[in-house]
């Protein structure tokens, strides 16, 4: 739901790159080119970006106990 601060596998900080990644995705750029420009080379970090699904709007509909 929320991009992690660090990659789970290699512990590299990645959260600061996500807003730029999302901005360029909405502009229509290809994800792999964006990741290369941002310097994300490891497959574990790339999986964090490519596997991210924003569900916060869906979860916010439900009440807390």
TACORZI-V200485 format. One line per field, one symbol per residue. ss: DSSP state (a for helix, b for strand, c for the rest). psi: psi as a letter, one per 20 degrees, with the letter a starting at -180 (. if undefined). Layout:
ss: ???
psi: ???
This chain:
ss: cccccbccccccbcaaaaaaaaaaaaacccaaaaaaaaccccaaaaaaaacccccaaaacccccc
psi: gppqgqphgikppihiighhghghghijrpghhghghikohqhhhhhgghjppojhhghihqqq.
